[in-house]
């Protein structure tokens, strides 16, 4: 169950996704929160430069290993605008991060992109639980889904401003 205090972090993910879009990048944003509720780091998508691995979830997984002990990582939550892709889910699992809470699911994103005529990605779209089965995952968050959808529509229609 997603609590009201967690919506603050999810709204920040939406803001970070909008920042990514404003910078000409795909609209994704993520926040790493420790077990005491403190924000430890945040990031947005940075793939526009050509490195398709520069997802915020992947960056936060790597950064968490320098910011937190294994126990702290286990108690942490990654809040994110979209469900982790397989690469990010694997990184999350490998570094031992705890829970994931996402606004929009991979299935929702895939449906939106299909409606927009965007070609399928080169990597299969899988739920986090298929890649990292021991990670607790919560989402989507219906109250914020339309905001994320709108950002993706703007990106893929070439209307990032």
Secondary structure, DSSP 8 states (H G I E B T S, - for coil): ---HHHHHHHHHHHHHHHHHHHTTS---EEEEE-TTS-EEEEEE--GGGS-TT--HHHHHHHHHHHHS-HHHHHH-EEEEEE---HHHHHHHHHHT--EEEEEE-HHHHHHHHHHTT----SS----HHHHSTTS-EE---HHHHHHHHHHHHHHHTT---
